[in-house]
């Protein structure tokens, strides 16, 4: 098992899968069964207790919008949101059909007209907002990584540069996204001017805000990772007379990868949190806006819908983190490293 | 793994969305192109007739309009949902805005093509109170639709001073006279009496001030020349700005004791059990003009045909809303209750939109004209309405110095554009979608309503004589007075 380059079990961090595998191979069957039930059963029980407590507590809390919704009501709204999404998709199809018709009609009267298909004008649904948020966070995060990793590497390799940049990094690191947002908004509206913009201004604003908050953990961790490369390895590179580039690619980067990824994971989860807050404050499309809109609507379903959003935000945050972990396992050379 | 599958599914969802926006045209074109062509050939015979009239097409087809979550944005939602915008060849996106200032700023900087605005906003912007910009309006969105709500605590304190009928129910309209002892008590105890309104140049601000002043409570002056734009100089009641949808929550938190706002945020207070609406603006000034559809002058000059097309669609929507004695209102409420529009519960919106109004919990009364969208020429932009708002701006010091009557007229003509309205209406009449009887007689209309008498303090308003009108008020600036 240890010789496999790609190991399903450890790649997915699924201890229980390993246990099942073990059980099937007949190794210590009883112990395995206990292990499986512990790994499956305990989280299951914990979640069940949580749901029960939530349900019980929620019905006790009276708000001006009715009682706090319990799990059943939240599930109901999840279904409702999905239904709304489907209805909206049907409307979208009808919208394009009408548009085709209108264009054809106009072409007859006005032969010079160049038919154009305009995007659907309906309001974005919950699922559209999820898509927007994911796209925004991905853009912001990639942009941040592209900037932060090279900076981190040079800072790690050169003590002078590190000393130069460190104060700046330390000052900007703790700045809240909400402080950046007004600045970014105003700068983007002033600088990003074009008649036919590729991206909406709101998208650019949110993405840049995410970038600004994502930079720091990656820079710091990459710096630490690069500067703490094993001296023996560096000595080996000196003995072999490796060039600067080869040394970086073959020795420094691989050994710095775990730290780098720790930074990236921190960055991504910060980025996701920042994005929701930014969308809420700036009224930019996305999940944050969805939450804010529902808060403003104040209908009897609003609380349940906000909770759906909260759970989805949490779930996506979790999945993003797992995704990064998965990636980290794929690129890390040290198979024995314990990653969680 | 369920979680894994969900992630995949989310990814697919994202890709699908991307795909949809990428090739939403081409695939469709190929598929439906033939069908459309066939339909076109079949329809060909009948459309030849129409083509005899040279048709103008809008210069800008993709438009984005802003609105605030209030029931009086209904004409926009209806024009969208009923396809009136599309009938005019317009592809409109409607977008809720955070507050009136953001909305106005976005119209000025061109992010929005037009918006649902407070009647005072185009006027205020044009005379330069607040943000300076030339905004015009060719369509008045509705009459009435606001109310003043006080918190339960204040209501309990003022109720003993409210006249009752023989059943012990409060006699409406309730005047601010009943609130005065409460305000005086707060003043004596040194506690500021705080109320909310939605914007310094909003109808609500002027209505609340009108009501308070009619009951002898001074709502405070503005002094822009001295840099005072909070409007609380010499005030008995301190008014401050809160965005409409946040009114109930702000009052619940105890930051304000009452507010003046549009629907559904007064009925929301009743449903939440946190406050009692005391008076509707219908009772303060019967059939007062409320919201308008505002665009920047620059935009209107650049896209005249588009502007006319928008007004046409909105006139049809307004007509639909009032048709057959409000028969369409329940359907309208259903549309407005969608989360992307007003989003409050059906019952809350329906309460006022279908001709009733609930004051104290359980005290539901008939107010058939609480929301008027089309009747009484509600959509026509009367100069006299503009002048009334200007008189109130003068009364409370937003216009710092005395202005001649001609100034009021000039500004009204600069901002209110019945000429565009009548062009749009004439086209609708020519197309057979409306009849001439539904509009004022454009040839004779001078833009002034006959002197209006239905104010809570009984003062008559004649739009031709703004300076004389101002002399009638005990509280408020008049003549050469300055702050």
Interface residues (C-beta under 8 A of the other chain):
Chain A: X12 X14 X64 X65 X92 X96 X97 X98 X99 X100 X101 X102 X104 X105 X106 X108 X109 X110 X113 X116 X117 X118 X119 X120 X121 X123 X127 X128 X130 X131 X134 X135 X189 X201 X283 X293 X294 X296 X297 X298 X299 X300 X302 X305 X315 X316 X319 X322 X323
Chain B: X1 X3 X6 X7 X10 X13 X14 X17 X18 X20 X21 X24 X25 X28 X29 X32 X33 X36 X37 X39 X40 X43 X44 X47 X51 X55 X57 X61 X62 X69 X80 X83 X86 X89 X91 X92 X93 X94 X96 X97 X98 X102 X109 X111 X245 X246 X248 X249 X252 X268 X272 X273 X274 X337 X339 X340 X342 X343 X344 X345 X348
